[in-house]
Structures are given as C-alpha cells and as structure tokens.
C-alpha cells in the first residue's frame, strides 16, 4: 500500500496553506437584499429555512451566509435544541434601516 506523506514547509504564513471557507465568485446584491430582508423580519431562523424562503440552493445560501458573516451583517447562534440559527447583527439591522427600508 502506498502511503503518501505531505510535507508542509515551516515558514511564516504557513497558516495560509489551510483552505479558507468557500466564497461566491460574484456577489449578487439582489440575493443579499433578499437575505437581509428575510432575516430582518424573521429572527433566529435555520439555514435550511433561509435557503427555501429565499429560493436558493442550500450550498449557495451557505456561501452567501458566510460572506454576510464576514461582513459582520449576521451572527450565528445555537438554539436550545443545538441547531445553528442565523440572526441579523446590529450592523445588519442598521444596514436594513438605512438602505432597504421601504418607508
């Protein structure tokens, strides 16, 4: 049996060799608006429900949620059953009120 062993060079910045979370290639602002509006009106919602309500595939939804978290627009919390729920952060609420509020 051939066991291949990978050598990781010991150098500064080696932590960059670990793959980062996947990110969407292009950000569709219409999808971002849908996600933020949904989260504004529905607090503490699961990822599967978000994908369904925003008419996105689960994988693409997770990519956008990771991006929104990176932008500090959402927070991830754990509910009483141990499931991860998504809530709009304070910055996300401010973003909605400034840019997406229809008033």
Steps between C-alpha positions, in 0.01 A plus 500: 500500500642838400466752778580849383615745760471870438765733628384842610784748483582674826485865409320816594152508353463122490154540649392624158550148369182396679210552259266784588124478500355504151368833383277590208687614190271798455262649752148551369362800689142389437570178690665697782192725521267199515706340775520815711127574462412144598726512804365841602141370515582145620740489793682177591437296191680182388714489185275252319196720554695804379600320180140391437345840565758684288469249216869404514677169497632406842867510393468844341307624803780386732755681283302823526450455875875453543556821303240689707669377817837615367343844439366491858137528385383176668575302813477125552340370817408160636142436607382283790498188279860552392420620147680796348275799438575820317411848626562843359776682689473858617694608193259297283199669661658840435569400140137399451365821654731722295487324162211257472219652704212582266375798707 
